[in-house]
Amino acid sequence: MAPKDDIEASFPICGVTARITCVVDGDTFWLDGVKYRIADIDTPEISEPRCAEEKTLGEQAKIRLQSLLNAGAFGLKAGMRDEDKYGRKLRDVYRGGRSLGAQLVDEGLAHRWVGFKQSWCG
């Protein structure tokens, strides 16, 4: 069951200053000082991409996640694990009963998370 759309905030892109509420990349964001990882997807890396295409897609995914989070209220749903090995809260993000992660997959900016990273390089 999808969560209620009861979270609304303004998400800039994270910079070098304190991260309170901002978007890190296509599958990671901060909300009220808590770091979240979207659990149902994996997006291209921007900090250590394996190829130029991955870097380009990663930047597109980051901007798209920012626009999706800023488009209105959304809800977070916990899964089987609360946190990943980096201490990020693992949550699926929903709006109107639809997974924003699935939307990023449909738009070609994310892979469904299958337990390991898939290549973005041709």
Biopython code that builds the backbone (N, CA, C, O; Angstrom):
import numpy as np
from Bio.PDB.StructureBuilder import StructureBuilder

atoms = [
    (1, "MET", "N", (0.836, -1.177, 0.000)),
    (1, "MET", "CA", (0.000, 0.000, 0.000)),
    (1, "MET", "C", (0.887, 1.247, 0.000)),
    (1, "MET", "O", (1.841, 1.349, 0.771)),
    (2, "ALA", "N", (0.554, 2.179, -0.868)),
    (2, "ALA", "CA", (1.333, 3.411, -0.982)),
    (2, "ALA", "C", (1.070, 4.312, 0.228)),
    (2, "ALA", "O", (-0.038, 4.314, 0.765)),
    (3, "PRO", "N", (2.071, 5.072, 0.656)),
    (3, "PRO", "CA", (1.906, 5.984, 1.791)),
    (3, "PRO", "C", (1.112, 7.221, 1.403)),
    (3, "PRO", "O", (0.915, 7.499, 0.220)),
    (4, "LYS", "N", (0.659, 7.959, 2.404)),
    (4, "LYS", "CA", (-0.013, 9.236, 2.158)),
    (4, "LYS", "C", (1.002, 10.245, 1.642)),
    (4, "LYS", "O", (2.177, 10.198, 2.007)),
    (5, "ASP", "N", (0.547, 11.148, 0.800)),
    (5, "ASP", "CA", (1.387, 12.230, 0.291)),
    (5, "ASP", "C", (1.375, 13.360, 1.314)),
    (5, "ASP", "O", (0.666, 14.352, 1.144)),
    (6, "ASP", "N", (2.166, 13.206, 2.382)),
    (6, "ASP", "CA", (2.108, 14.182, 3.468)),
    (6, "ASP", "C", (3.431, 14.905, 3.725)),
    (6, "ASP", "O", (3.591, 15.572, 4.747)),
    (7, "ILE", "N", (4.392, 14.766, 2.777)),
    (7, "ILE", "CA", (5.682, 15.439, 2.908)),
    (7, "ILE", "C", (5.813, 16.433, 1.768)),
    (7, "ILE", "O", (5.619, 16.091, 0.602)),
    (8, "GLU", "N", (6.144, 17.661, 2.118)),
    (8, "GLU", "CA", (6.360, 18.669, 1.090)),
    (8, "GLU", "C", (7.508, 19.560, 1.535)),
    (8, "GLU", "O", (7.542, 20.021, 2.676)),
    (9, "ALA", "N", (8.434, 19.796, 0.642)),
    (9, "ALA", "CA", (9.595, 20.628, 0.948)),
    (9, "ALA", "C", (10.138, 21.197, -0.354)),
    (9, "ALA", "O", (9.740, 20.781, -1.442)),
    (10, "SER", "N", (11.042, 22.143, -0.230)),
    (10, "SER", "CA", (11.725, 22.715, -1.383)),
    (10, "SER", "C", (13.127, 22.103, -1.431)),
    (10, "SER", "O", (13.883, 22.191, -0.464)),
    (11, "PHE", "N", (13.464, 21.486, -2.560)),
    (11, "PHE", "CA", (14.720, 20.761, -2.708)),
    (11, "PHE", "C", (15.656, 21.441, -3.703)),
    (11, "PHE", "O", (15.466, 21.309, -4.912)),
    (12, "PRO", "N", (16.661, 22.164, -3.215)),
    (12, "PRO", "CA", (17.714, 22.619, -4.126)),
    (12, "PRO", "C", (18.678, 21.457, -4.383)),
    (12, "PRO", "O", (18.560, 20.401, -3.761)),
    (13, "ILE", "N", (19.621, 21.653, -5.292)),
    (13, "ILE", "CA", (20.704, 20.685, -5.467)),
    (13, "ILE", "C", (21.688, 20.907, -4.320)),
    (13, "ILE", "O", (22.007, 22.050, -3.993)),
    (14, "CYS", "N", (22.173, 19.821, -3.705)),
    (14, "CYS", "CA", (23.116, 19.937, -2.592)),
    (14, "CYS", "C", (24.408, 20.600, -3.053)),
    (14, "CYS", "O", (24.905, 20.338, -4.149)),
    (15, "GLY", "N", (24.930, 21.450, -2.207)),
    (15, "GLY", "CA", (26.221, 22.089, -2.464)),
    (15, "GLY", "C", (27.232, 21.618, -1.434)),
    (15, "GLY", "O", (27.117, 20.518, -0.894)),
    (16, "VAL", "N", (28.213, 22.450, -1.168)),
    (16, "VAL", "CA", (29.261, 22.083, -0.227)),
    (16, "VAL", "C", (28.914, 22.483, 1.204)),
    (16, "VAL", "O", (29.598, 22.071, 2.141)),
    (17, "THR", "N", (27.865, 23.276, 1.384)),
    (17, "THR", "CA", (27.455, 23.681, 2.730)),
    (17, "THR", "C", (26.675, 22.560, 3.404)),
    (17, "THR", "O", (26.488, 21.494, 2.818)),
    (18, "ALA", "N", (26.227, 22.791, 4.611)),
    (18, "ALA", "CA", (25.467, 21.790, 5.373)),
    (18, "ALA", "C", (24.276, 21.300, 4.557)),
    (18, "ALA", "O", (23.569, 22.084, 3.923)),
    (19, "ARG", "N", (24.076, 20.008, 4.587)),
    (19, "ARG", "CA", (22.991, 19.395, 3.820)),
    (19, "ARG", "C", (21.821, 19.125, 4.761)),
    (19, "ARG", "O", (21.889, 18.259, 5.633)),
    (20, "ILE", "N", (20.753, 19.884, 4.565)),
    (20, "ILE", "CA", (19.557, 19.735, 5.394)),
    (20, "ILE", "C", (18.430, 19.131, 4.554)),
    (20, "ILE", "O", (17.914, 18.059, 4.871)),
    (21, "THR", "N", (18.055, 19.829, 3.483)),
    (21, "THR", "CA", (17.049, 19.349, 2.538)),
    (21, "THR", "C", (17.558, 19.700, 1.149)),
    (21, "THR", "O", (17.565, 20.868, 0.762)),
    (22, "CYS", "N", (17.985, 18.684, 0.397)),
    (22, "CYS", "CA", (18.530, 18.914, -0.942)),
    (22, "CYS", "C", (18.692, 17.581, -1.669)),
    (22, "CYS", "O", (18.586, 16.514, -1.063)),
    (23, "VAL", "N", (18.948, 17.654, -2.962)),
    (23, "VAL", "CA", (19.133, 16.466, -3.800)),
    (23, "VAL", "C", (20.627, 16.260, -4.054)),
    (23, "VAL", "O", (21.316, 17.166, -4.521)),
    (24, "VAL", "N", (21.120, 15.053, -3.741)),
    (24, "VAL", "CA", (22.527, 14.692, -3.943)),
    (24, "VAL", "C", (22.742, 14.199, -5.370)),
    (24, "VAL", "O", (23.610, 14.696, -6.087)),
    (25, "ASP", "N", (21.936, 13.211, -5.770)),
    (25, "ASP", "CA", (22.019, 12.633, -7.110)),
    (25, "ASP", "C", (20.661, 12.038, -7.458)),
    (25, "ASP", "O", (19.665, 12.362, -6.812)),
    (26, "GLY", "N", (20.605, 11.183, -8.455)),
    (26, "GLY", "CA", (19.323, 10.676, -8.933)),
    (26, "GLY", "C", (18.586, 9.744, -7.993)),
    (26, "GLY", "O", (17.390, 9.510, -8.173)),
    (27, "ASP", "N", (19.278, 9.200, -6.983)),
    (27, "ASP", "CA", (18.587, 8.302, -6.047)),
    (27, "ASP", "C", (18.875, 8.613, -4.582)),
    (27, "ASP", "O", (18.551, 7.811, -3.707)),
    (28, "THR", "N", (19.479, 9.767, -4.303)),
    (28, "THR", "CA", (19.817, 10.125, -2.926)),
    (28, "THR", "C", (19.449, 11.581, -2.661)),
    (28, "THR", "O", (19.737, 12.469, -3.463)),
    (29, "PHE", "N", (18.803, 11.807, -1.511)),
    (29, "PHE", "CA", (18.442, 13.174, -1.132)),
    (29, "PHE", "C", (18.439, 13.309, 0.383)),
    (29, "PHE", "O", (18.364, 12.319, 1.111)),
    (30, "TRP", "N", (18.520, 14.538, 0.837)),
    (30, "TRP", "CA", (18.415, 14.877, 2.262)),
    (30, "TRP", "C", (17.066, 15.524, 2.487)),
    (30, "TRP", "O", (16.606, 16.320, 1.668)),
    (31, "LEU", "N", (16.428, 15.184, 3.602)),
    (31, "LEU", "CA", (15.166, 15.797, 4.010)),
    (31, "LEU", "C", (15.236, 16.042, 5.507)),
    (31, "LEU", "O", (15.362, 15.102, 6.292)),
    (32, "ASP", "N", (15.154, 17.288, 5.896)),
    (32, "ASP", "CA", (15.197, 17.667, 7.317)),
    (32, "ASP", "C", (16.398, 17.058, 8.040)),
    (32, "ASP", "O", (16.269, 16.584, 9.169)),
    (33, "GLY", "N", (17.557, 17.070, 7.395)),
    (33, "GLY", "CA", (18.784, 16.589, 8.019)),
    (33, "GLY", "C", (18.985, 15.088, 8.006)),
    (33, "GLY", "O", (19.955, 14.594, 8.580)),
    (34, "VAL", "N", (18.084, 14.342, 7.359)),
    (34, "VAL", "CA", (18.199, 12.882, 7.253)),
    (34, "VAL", "C", (18.476, 12.528, 5.796)),
    (34, "VAL", "O", (17.808, 13.019, 4.886)),
    (35, "LYS", "N", (19.481, 11.662, 5.589)),
    (35, "LYS", "CA", (19.860, 11.253, 4.233)),
    (35, "LYS", "C", (19.077, 10.010, 3.822)),
    (35, "LYS", "O", (19.053, 9.010, 4.539)),
    (36, "TYR", "N", (18.435, 10.090, 2.652)),
    (36, "TYR", "CA", (17.616, 8.994, 2.123)),
    (36, "TYR", "C", (18.186, 8.475, 0.814)),
    (36, "TYR", "O", (18.737, 9.230, 0.013)),
    (37, "ARG", "N", (18.042, 7.171, 0.614)),
    (37, "ARG", "CA", (18.371, 6.498, -0.643)),
    (37, "ARG", "C", (17.090, 5.864, -1.144)),
    (37, "ARG", "O", (16.451, 5.102, -0.419)),
    (38, "ILE", "N", (16.704, 6.171, -2.382)),
    (38, "ILE", "CA", (15.490, 5.572, -2.946)),
    (38, "ILE", "C", (15.770, 4.089, -3.151)),
    (38, "ILE", "O", (16.648, 3.712, -3.927)),
    (39, "ALA", "N", (15.016, 3.258, -2.449)),
    (39, "ALA", "CA", (15.332, 1.834, -2.325)),
    (39, "ALA", "C", (15.045, 1.007, -3.577)),
    (39, "ALA", "O", (15.696, -0.014, -3.798)),
    (40, "ASP", "N", (14.081, 1.430, -4.398)),
    (40, "ASP", "CA", (13.665, 0.566, -5.500)),
    (40, "ASP", "C", (14.393, 0.838, -6.814)),
    (40, "ASP", "O", (14.062, 0.233, -7.834)),
    (41, "ILE", "N", (15.387, 1.747, -6.807)),
    (41, "ILE", "CA", (16.096, 2.073, -8.043)),
    (41, "ILE", "C", (17.600, 2.242, -7.804)),
    (41, "ILE", "O", (18.071, 2.312, -6.669)),
    (42, "ASP", "N", (18.326, 2.306, -8.912)),
    (42, "ASP", "CA", (19.731, 2.687, -8.924)),
    (42, "ASP", "C", (19.905, 3.617, -10.116)),
    (42, "ASP", "O", (19.492, 3.291, -11.228)),
    (43, "THR", "N", (20.517, 4.774, -9.884)),
    (43, "THR", "CA", (20.731, 5.727, -10.965)),
    (43, "THR", "C", (22.214, 5.821, -11.298)),
    (43, "THR", "O", (23.055, 5.377, -10.515)),
    (44, "PRO", "N", (22.539, 6.391, -12.446)),
    (44, "PRO", "CA", (23.944, 6.513, -12.839)),
    (44, "PRO", "C", (24.740, 7.350, -11.836)),
    (44, "PRO", "O", (24.215, 8.290, -11.239)),
    (45, "GLU", "N", (26.006, 6.995, -11.664)),
    (45, "GLU", "CA", (26.895, 7.713, -10.745)),
    (45, "GLU", "C", (27.344, 9.026, -11.373)),
    (45, "GLU", "O", (27.577, 9.108, -12.579)),
    (46, "ILE", "N", (27.462, 10.053, -10.532)),
    (46, "ILE", "CA", (28.006, 11.315, -11.012)),
    (46, "ILE", "C", (29.357, 11.624, -10.367)),
    (46, "ILE", "O", (30.162, 12.364, -10.933)),
    (47, "SER", "N", (29.606, 11.060, -9.190)),
    (47, "SER", "CA", (30.880, 11.343, -8.520)),
    (47, "SER", "C", (32.019, 10.476, -9.057)),
    (47, "SER", "O", (33.150, 10.948, -9.170)),
    (48, "GLU", "N", (31.737, 9.229, -9.386)),
    (48, "GLU", "CA", (32.751, 8.331, -9.954)),
    (48, "GLU", "C", (32.151, 7.519, -11.103)),
    (48, "GLU", "O", (32.033, 6.298, -11.010)),
    (49, "PRO", "N", (31.773, 8.203, -12.187)),
    (49, "PRO", "CA", (31.170, 7.480, -13.320)),
    (49, "PRO", "C", (32.201, 6.617, -14.036)),
    (49, "PRO", "O", (33.393, 6.925, -14.021)),
    (50, "ARG", "N", (31.748, 5.550, -14.653)),
    (50, "ARG", "CA", (32.638, 4.641, -15.373)),
    (50, "ARG", "C", (32.835, 5.058, -16.835)),
    (50, "ARG", "O", (33.732, 4.561, -17.516)),
    (51, "CYS", "N", (31.973, 5.987, -17.311)),
    (51, "CYS", "CA", (32.092, 6.471, -18.683)),
    (51, "CYS", "C", (31.363, 7.812, -18.779)),
    (51, "CYS", "O", (30.610, 8.183, -17.879)),
    (52, "ALA", "N", (31.592, 8.531, -19.875)),
    (52, "ALA", "CA", (30.976, 9.855, -20.064)),
    (52, "ALA", "C", (29.449, 9.754, -20.111)),
    (52, "ALA", "O", (28.758, 10.628, -19.589)),
    (53, "GLU", "N", (28.922, 8.701, -20.729)),
    (53, "GLU", "CA", (27.469, 8.535, -20.828)),
    (53, "GLU", "C", (26.843, 8.412, -19.432)),
    (53, "GLU", "O", (25.786, 8.984, -19.169)),
    (54, "GLU", "N", (27.506, 7.660, -18.540)),
    (54, "GLU", "CA", (26.984, 7.516, -17.186)),
    (54, "GLU", "C", (26.937, 8.869, -16.478)),
    (54, "GLU", "O", (25.950, 9.180, -15.809)),
    (55, "LYS", "N", (27.979, 9.669, -16.614)),
    (55, "LYS", "CA", (28.026, 10.999, -15.988)),
    (55, "LYS", "C", (26.882, 11.874, -16.504)),
    (55, "LYS", "O", (26.204, 12.537, -15.720)),
    (56, "THR", "N", (26.669, 11.876, -17.823)),
    (56, "THR", "CA", (25.609, 12.680, -18.436)),
    (56, "THR", "C", (24.237, 12.240, -17.938)),
    (56, "THR", "O", (23.422, 13.075, -17.547)),
    (57, "LEU", "N", (23.978, 10.931, -17.951)),
    (57, "LEU", "CA", (22.692, 10.410, -17.473)),
    (57, "LEU", "C", (22.512, 10.668, -15.982)),
    (57, "LEU", "O", (21.403, 10.951, -15.529)),
    (58, "GLY", "N", (23.599, 10.571, -15.219)),
    (58, "GLY", "CA", (23.537, 10.830, -13.786)),
    (58, "GLY", "C", (23.123, 12.259, -13.490)),
    (58, "GLY", "O", (22.312, 12.500, -12.596)),
    (59, "GLU", "N", (23.670, 13.202, -14.229)),
    (59, "GLU", "CA", (23.288, 14.609, -14.053)),
    (59, "GLU", "C", (21.825, 14.813, -14.417)),
    (59, "GLU", "O", (21.115, 15.550, -13.733)),
    (60, "GLN", "N", (21.364, 14.169, -15.487)),
    (60, "GLN", "CA", (19.956, 14.265, -15.884)),
    (60, "GLN", "C", (19.048, 13.673, -14.807)),
    (60, "GLN", "O", (17.997, 14.236, -14.499)),
    (61, "ALA", "N", (19.451, 12.544, -14.239)),
    (61, "ALA", "CA", (18.654, 11.889, -13.191)),
    (61, "ALA", "C", (18.565, 12.774, -11.949)),
    (61, "ALA", "O", (17.510, 12.854, -11.320)),
    (62, "LYS", "N", (19.663, 13.435, -11.594)),
    (62, "LYS", "CA", (19.677, 14.325, -10.434)),
    (62, "LYS", "C", (18.695, 15.481, -10.619)),
    (62, "LYS", "O", (17.913, 15.789, -9.719)),
    (63, "ILE", "N", (18.738, 16.115, -11.786)),
    (63, "ILE", "CA", (17.843, 17.244, -12.074)),
    (63, "ILE", "C", (16.389, 16.766, -12.114)),
    (63, "ILE", "O", (15.488, 17.461, -11.644)),
    (64, "ARG", "N", (16.172, 15.584, -12.675)),
    (64, "ARG", "CA", (14.807, 15.049, -12.757)),
    (64, "ARG", "C", (14.265, 14.715, -11.372)),
    (64, "ARG", "O", (13.105, 15.007, -11.081)),
    (65, "LEU", "N", (15.089, 14.104, -10.505)),
    (65, "LEU", "CA", (14.629, 13.820, -9.145)),
    (65, "LEU", "C", (14.287, 15.125, -8.432)),
    (65, "LEU", "O", (13.274, 15.205, -7.738)),
    (66, "GLN", "N", (15.116, 16.133, -8.598)),
    (66, "GLN", "CA", (14.819, 17.429, -7.982)),
    (66, "GLN", "C", (13.457, 17.939, -8.440)),
    (66, "GLN", "O", (12.659, 18.382, -7.614)),
    (67, "SER", "N", (13.177, 17.887, -9.731)),
    (67, "SER", "CA", (11.886, 18.385, -10.233)),
    (67, "SER", "C", (10.725, 17.538, -9.717)),
    (67, "SER", "O", (9.657, 18.071, -9.415)),
    (68, "LEU", "N", (10.924, 16.221, -9.612)),
    (68, "LEU", "CA", (9.849, 15.357, -9.099)),
    (68, "LEU", "C", (9.567, 15.649, -7.621)),
    (68, "LEU", "O", (8.408, 15.745, -7.219)),
    (69, "LEU", "N", (10.618, 15.789, -6.819)),
    (69, "LEU", "CA", (10.412, 16.067, -5.393)),
    (69, "LEU", "C", (9.785, 17.444, -5.174)),
    (69, "LEU", "O", (9.016, 17.636, -4.233)),
    (70, "ASN", "N", (10.111, 18.393, -6.035)),
    (70, "ASN", "CA", (9.572, 19.742, -5.895)),
    (70, "ASN", "C", (8.179, 19.906, -6.507)),
    (70, "ASN", "O", (7.581, 20.977, -6.402)),
    (71, "ALA", "N", (7.662, 18.863, -7.140)),
    (71, "ALA", "CA", (6.377, 18.961, -7.836)),
    (71, "ALA", "C", (5.163, 18.850, -6.921)),
    (71, "ALA", "O", (4.034, 18.967, -7.399)),
    (72, "GLY", "N", (5.354, 18.632, -5.637)),
    (72, "GLY", "CA", (4.229, 18.545, -4.710)),
    (72, "GLY", "C", (4.474, 17.517, -3.625)),
    (72, "GLY", "O", (5.533, 16.893, -3.555)),
    (73, "ALA", "N", (3.480, 17.358, -2.792)),
    (73, "ALA", "CA", (3.585, 16.452, -1.643)),
    (73, "ALA", "C", (3.821, 15.012, -2.101)),
    (73, "ALA", "O", (3.339, 14.585, -3.150)),
    (74, "PHE", "N", (4.574, 14.280, -1.283)),
    (74, "PHE", "CA", (4.879, 12.883, -1.573)),
    (74, "PHE", "C", (4.951, 12.114, -0.263)),
    (74, "PHE", "O", (4.912, 12.705, 0.816)),
    (75, "GLY", "N", (5.054, 10.805, -0.363)),
    (75, "GLY", "CA", (5.167, 9.955, 0.816)),
    (75, "GLY", "C", (6.367, 9.037, 0.712)),
    (75, "GLY", "O", (6.833, 8.725, -0.384)),
    (76, "LEU", "N", (6.864, 8.606, 1.868)),
    (76, "LEU", "CA", (7.988, 7.675, 1.931)),
    (76, "LEU", "C", (7.511, 6.357, 2.527)),
    (76, "LEU", "O", (6.747, 6.335, 3.492)),
    (77, "LYS", "N", (7.978, 5.257, 1.933)),
    (77, "LYS", "CA", (7.582, 3.932, 2.413)),
    (77, "LYS", "C", (8.825, 3.108, 2.704)),
    (77, "LYS", "O", (9.680, 2.926, 1.838)),
    (78, "ALA", "N", (8.917, 2.612, 3.931)),
    (78, "ALA", "CA", (10.037, 1.754, 4.330)),
    (78, "ALA", "C", (9.850, 0.367, 3.730)),
    (78, "ALA", "O", (8.731, -0.100, 3.519)),
    (79, "GLY", "N", (10.981, -0.271, 3.462)),
    (79, "GLY", "CA", (10.955, -1.629, 2.923)),
    (79, "GLY", "C", (11.453, -2.632, 3.939)),
    (79, "GLY", "O", (11.225, -2.485, 5.140)),
    (80, "MET", "N", (12.138, -3.659, 3.448)),
    (80, "MET", "CA", (12.631, -4.727, 4.320)),
    (80, "MET", "C", (13.780, -4.256, 5.211)),
    (80, "MET", "O", (13.899, -4.698, 6.354)),
    (81, "ARG", "N", (14.624, -3.365, 4.699)),
    (81, "ARG", "CA", (15.761, -2.846, 5.473)),
    (81, "ARG", "C", (15.547, -1.363, 5.747)),
    (81, "ARG", "O", (15.070, -0.629, 4.882)),
    (82, "ASP", "N", (15.900, -0.924, 6.952)),
    (82, "ASP", "CA", (15.729, 0.482, 7.319)),
    (82, "ASP", "C", (16.833, 1.357, 6.741)),
    (82, "ASP", "O", (16.569, 2.463, 6.269)),
    (83, "GLU", "N", (18.093, 0.856, 6.777)),
    (83, "GLU", "CA", (19.237, 1.638, 6.324)),
    (83, "GLU", "C", (20.170, 0.794, 5.475)),
    (83, "GLU", "O", (20.193, -0.433, 5.574)),
    (84, "ASP", "N", (20.950, 1.486, 4.626)),
    (84, "ASP", "CA", (21.992, 0.785, 3.877)),
    (84, "ASP", "C", (23.310, 0.861, 4.647)),
    (84, "ASP", "O", (23.359, 1.421, 5.742)),
    (85, "LYS", "N", (24.366, 0.304, 4.084)),
    (85, "LYS", "CA", (25.651, 0.248, 4.782)),
    (85, "LYS", "C", (26.285, 1.614, 4.978)),
    (85, "LYS", "O", (27.242, 1.744, 5.742)),
    (86, "TYR", "N", (25.772, 2.636, 4.303)),
    (86, "TYR", "CA", (26.283, 3.999, 4.456)),
    (86, "TYR", "C", (25.457, 4.826, 5.439)),
    (86, "TYR", "O", (25.717, 6.014, 5.625)),
    (87, "GLY", "N", (24.461, 4.199, 6.069)),
    (87, "GLY", "CA", (23.627, 4.903, 7.034)),
    (87, "GLY", "C", (22.491, 5.705, 6.427)),
    (87, "GLY", "O", (21.827, 6.471, 7.125)),
    (88, "ARG", "N", (22.262, 5.536, 5.133)),
    (88, "ARG", "CA", (21.143, 6.229, 4.490)),
    (88, "ARG", "C", (19.852, 5.463, 4.756)),
    (88, "ARG", "O", (19.836, 4.233, 4.713)),
    (89, "LYS", "N", (18.775, 6.185, 5.030)),
    (89, "LYS", "CA", (17.463, 5.563, 5.190)),
    (89, "LYS", "C", (17.001, 5.058, 3.828)),
    (89, "LYS", "O", (17.004, 5.809, 2.852)),
    (90, "LEU", "N", (16.609, 3.805, 3.759)),
    (90, "LEU", "CA", (16.118, 3.207, 2.508)),
    (90, "LEU", "C", (14.605, 3.355, 2.445)),
    (90, "LEU", "O", (13.883, 2.797, 3.272)),
    (91, "ARG", "N", (14.136, 4.105, 1.467)),
    (91, "ARG", "CA", (12.700, 4.351, 1.327)),
    (91, "ARG", "C", (12.319, 4.377, -0.145)),
    (91, "ARG", "O", (13.110, 4.784, -0.994)),
    (92, "ASP", "N", (11.091, 3.935, -0.441)),
    (92, "ASP", "CA", (10.496, 4.158, -1.740)),
    (92, "ASP", "C", (9.743, 5.486, -1.639)),
    (92, "ASP", "O", (9.207, 5.819, -0.583)),
    (93, "VAL", "N", (9.705, 6.235, -2.729)),
    (93, "VAL", "CA", (9.069, 7.548, -2.740)),
    (93, "VAL", "C", (7.845, 7.466, -3.652)),
    (93, "VAL", "O", (7.934, 7.019, -4.795)),
    (94, "TYR", "N", (6.714, 7.900, -3.129)),
    (94, "TYR", "CA", (5.451, 7.825, -3.866)),
    (94, "TYR", "C", (4.762, 9.169, -3.941)),
    (94, "TYR", "O", (4.891, 10.001, -3.043)),
    (95, "ARG", "N", (4.024, 9.373, -5.028)),
    (95, "ARG", "CA", (3.094, 10.488, -5.139)),
    (95, "ARG", "C", (1.851, 9.955, -5.845)),
    (95, "ARG", "O", (1.938, 9.371, -6.925)),
    (96, "GLY", "N", (0.714, 10.162, -5.229)),
    (96, "GLY", "CA", (-0.529, 9.699, -5.838)),
    (96, "GLY", "C", (-0.547, 8.201, -6.062)),
    (96, "GLY", "O", (-1.158, 7.723, -7.017)),
    (97, "GLY", "N", (0.123, 7.450, -5.184)),
    (97, "GLY", "CA", (0.148, 6.007, -5.297)),
    (97, "GLY", "C", (1.140, 5.463, -6.301)),
    (97, "GLY", "O", (1.231, 4.247, -6.474)),
    (98, "ARG", "N", (1.893, 6.334, -6.974)),
    (98, "ARG", "CA", (2.867, 5.900, -7.986)),
    (98, "ARG", "C", (4.284, 6.125, -7.475)),
    (98, "ARG", "O", (4.589, 7.170, -6.900)),
    (99, "SER", "N", (5.137, 5.142, -7.688)),
    (99, "SER", "CA", (6.530, 5.222, -7.296)),
    (99, "SER", "C", (7.281, 6.206, -8.190)),
    (99, "SER", "O", (7.267, 6.081, -9.415)),
    (100, "LEU", "N", (7.934, 7.186, -7.565)),
    (100, "LEU", "CA", (8.753, 8.110, -8.349)),
    (100, "LEU", "C", (9.971, 7.380, -8.901)),
    (100, "LEU", "O", (10.481, 7.741, -9.962)),
    (101, "GLY", "N", (10.443, 6.355, -8.192)),
    (101, "GLY", "CA", (11.528, 5.530, -8.713)),
    (101, "GLY", "C", (11.126, 4.837, -10.001)),
    (101, "GLY", "O", (11.895, 4.810, -10.961)),
    (102, "ALA", "N", (9.926, 4.278, -10.026)),
    (102, "ALA", "CA", (9.427, 3.626, -11.245)),
    (102, "ALA", "C", (9.308, 4.631, -12.381)),
    (102, "ALA", "O", (9.548, 4.291, -13.540)),
    (103, "GLN", "N", (8.942, 5.856, -12.059)),
    (103, "GLN", "CA", (8.854, 6.898, -13.087)),
    (103, "GLN", "C", (10.249, 7.170, -13.679)),
    (103, "GLN", "O", (10.389, 7.305, -14.895)),
    (104, "LEU", "N", (11.266, 7.250, -12.830)),
    (104, "LEU", "CA", (12.628, 7.445, -13.329)),
    (104, "LEU", "C", (13.080, 6.263, -14.191)),
    (104, "LEU", "O", (13.779, 6.454, -15.186)),
    (105, "VAL", "N", (12.685, 5.049, -13.817)),
    (105, "VAL", "CA", (12.990, 3.870, -14.642)),
    (105, "VAL", "C", (12.308, 4.010, -15.999)),
    (105, "VAL", "O", (12.938, 3.808, -17.037)),
    (106, "ASP", "N", (11.022, 4.356, -15.994)),
    (106, "ASP", "CA", (10.271, 4.511, -17.241)),
    (106, "ASP", "C", (10.884, 5.569, -18.146)),
    (106, "ASP", "O", (10.800, 5.467, -19.370)),
    (107, "GLU", "N", (11.499, 6.584, -17.550)),
    (107, "GLU", "CA", (12.108, 7.674, -18.322)),
    (107, "GLU", "C", (13.547, 7.366, -18.732)),
    (107, "GLU", "O", (14.200, 8.203, -19.356)),
    (108, "GLY", "N", (14.054, 6.169, -18.389)),
    (108, "GLY", "CA", (15.397, 5.765, -18.783)),
    (108, "GLY", "C", (16.511, 6.367, -17.931)),
    (108, "GLY", "O", (17.678, 6.326, -18.319)),
    (109, "LEU", "N", (16.155, 6.931, -16.761)),
    (109, "LEU", "CA", (17.136, 7.583, -15.905)),
    (109, "LEU", "C", (17.496, 6.747, -14.681)),
    (109, "LEU", "O", (18.260, 7.197, -13.826)),
    (110, "ALA", "N", (16.955, 5.539, -14.593)),
    (110, "ALA", "CA", (17.245, 4.644, -13.466)),
    (110, "ALA", "C", (17.034, 3.205, -13.909)),
    (110, "ALA", "O", (16.307, 2.924, -14.862)),
    (111, "HIS", "N", (17.691, 2.305, -13.191)),
    (111, "HIS", "CA", (17.425, 0.869, -13.318)),
    (111, "HIS", "C", (16.654, 0.449, -12.078)),
    (111, "HIS", "O", (16.833, 1.029, -11.007)),
    (112, "ARG", "N", (15.810, -0.541, -12.213)),
    (112, "ARG", "CA", (15.204, -1.137, -11.021)),
    (112, "ARG", "C", (16.328, -1.750, -10.200)),
    (112, "ARG", "O", (17.243, -2.356, -10.758)),
    (113, "TRP", "N", (16.268, -1.598, -8.868)),
    (113, "TRP", "CA", (17.300, -2.169, -8.006)),
    (113, "TRP", "C", (17.089, -3.676, -7.938)),
    (113, "TRP", "O", (16.017, -4.142, -7.551)),
    (114, "VAL", "N", (18.110, -4.433, -8.315)),
    (114, "VAL", "CA", (18.036, -5.894, -8.321)),
    (114, "VAL", "C", (19.074, -6.508, -7.392)),
    (114, "VAL", "O", (19.365, -7.701, -7.480)),
    (115, "GLY", "N", (19.634, -5.692, -6.501)),
    (115, "GLY", "CA", (20.609, -6.192, -5.545)),
    (115, "GLY", "C", (22.050, -5.879, -5.897)),
    (115, "GLY", "O", (22.954, -6.125, -5.098)),
    (116, "PHE", "N", (22.272, -5.338, -7.090)),
    (116, "PHE", "CA", (23.611, -4.944, -7.517)),
    (116, "PHE", "C", (23.492, -3.880, -8.604)),
    (116, "PHE", "O", (22.458, -3.753, -9.259)),
    (117, "LYS", "N", (24.584, -3.109, -8.786)),
    (117, "LYS", "CA", (24.596, -2.071, -9.815)),
    (117, "LYS", "C", (24.693, -2.693, -11.197)),
    (117, "LYS", "O", (25.437, -3.649, -11.414)),
    (118, "GLN", "N", (23.928, -2.132, -12.132)),
    (118, "GLN", "CA", (24.005, -2.532, -13.528)),
    (118, "GLN", "C", (24.787, -1.454, -14.276)),
    (118, "GLN", "O", (24.806, -0.298, -13.854)),
    (119, "SER", "N", (25.414, -1.815, -15.356)),
    (119, "SER", "CA", (26.247, -0.874, -16.119)),
    (119, "SER", "C", (25.409, 0.148, -16.890)),
    (119, "SER", "O", (24.347, -0.170, -17.426)),
    (120, "TRP", "N", (25.911, 1.366, -16.929)),
    (120, "TRP", "CA", (25.324, 2.429, -17.737)),
    (120, "TRP", "C", (26.174, 2.698, -18.969)),
    (120, "TRP", "O", (25.827, 3.553, -19.784)),
    (121, "CYS", "N", (27.263, 1.993, -19.113)),
    (121, "CYS", "CA", (28.197, 2.220, -20.209)),
    (121, "CYS", "C", (27.979, 1.182, -21.320)),
    (121, "CYS", "O", (27.944, -0.022, -21.065)),
    (122, "GLY", "N", (27.835, 1.674, -22.549)),
    (122, "GLY", "CA", (27.556, 0.815, -23.698)),
    (122, "GLY", "C", (28.632, -0.131, -23.976)),
    (122, "GLY", "O", (28.533, -0.918, -24.917)),
]
sb = StructureBuilder()
sb.init_structure("model")
sb.init_model(0)
sb.init_chain("A")
sb.init_seg("    ")
for serial, (resi, resn, name, xyz) in enumerate(atoms, 1):
    if name == "N":
        sb.init_residue(resn, " ", resi, " ")
    sb.init_atom(name, np.array(xyz, "f"), 0.0, 1.0, " ", f" {name:<3s}", serial, name[0])
structure = sb.get_structure()
